[in-house]
Amino acid sequence: MNHHTKTEETVINKSRFIGYIKRTETEEEAKAFISEIKNKHKDATHNCSAYIIGKSALIQKADDDGEPSGTAGVPILEVLKRELLYNVTVVVTRYFGGIKLGAGGLIRAYSGSAGEVVQSAGKVYEVAMTPFEITMDYTYTSKFEHVLLDSPHTIKDTIYTDKVTYTVHTPKEDADSLKELISEITQGTHTLVQGDEVTAENVLA
């Protein structure tokens, strides 16, 4: 699980905007992350933030941290909603550079900064996977592994006995094509056990 913080920096009319994003599973984690950034940038003019916790976006908070109401926290929150993100906190730190940006300029700056850091972090999305245990003769292993390299199927585990048993995760909708593929490669000499559906996380970078 990637819990690292990503950072992106932009300068707009001499104001520096630094966006931070972190995966946060609970509101406590979100608040702790915001405090951490506020401590790191004690000298900043503003540390504005937003977070969404829970798959159904149960908890959402936006904080303007002293910027005019609705110009900072909400635009950040809107980016998270637009990207359908949850369990994520974004903080945008601003160092004022002496030129006022006006409400529209602030909204653009904060949502732009949040958008950039979201893009750089990549998205995690959940996929329903069907696990299969496939046992085959050694004869077919190199062809099988080669074919799977460029496919939606992932080899999660390999056990070598007198034959080879692979644990393969395949997206639900690709399960049939995997079965056909294996039959073709092993000329039907394999054994196949289908497991219960699991939820896997993929990262869309």
Disulfide bonds with the S-S distance in Angstrom:
none
